[in-house]
Amino acid sequence: MARRPEENDSFSESQIAELRRNLSLLSGPSVIDFYREAYRECAIERKPCAKAIQRLVTAWKVLRRWGWK
């Protein structure tokens, strides 16, 4: 069975830390937009890749740290 090229690969810890840092520098509405886009990418119908899920979780963690509900 052939493996899909790179779309199933996940981010490294350093890449996730960089994404988290970059998101924390953005304004609240920008992070919410990023979160919503990542949420749409993770639709079950589209069968999300690992990177899409990691982007969603990272944005969610930044928003939770800020007290967003």
Buried (B, 14 or more C-beta within 10 A) or exposed (E): EEEEEEEEEEBEEEEBEEBBEEBEEBEEEEBBEBBEBBBEBBEEEEEBBEBBBBBBBBBBBBBEEEEEE
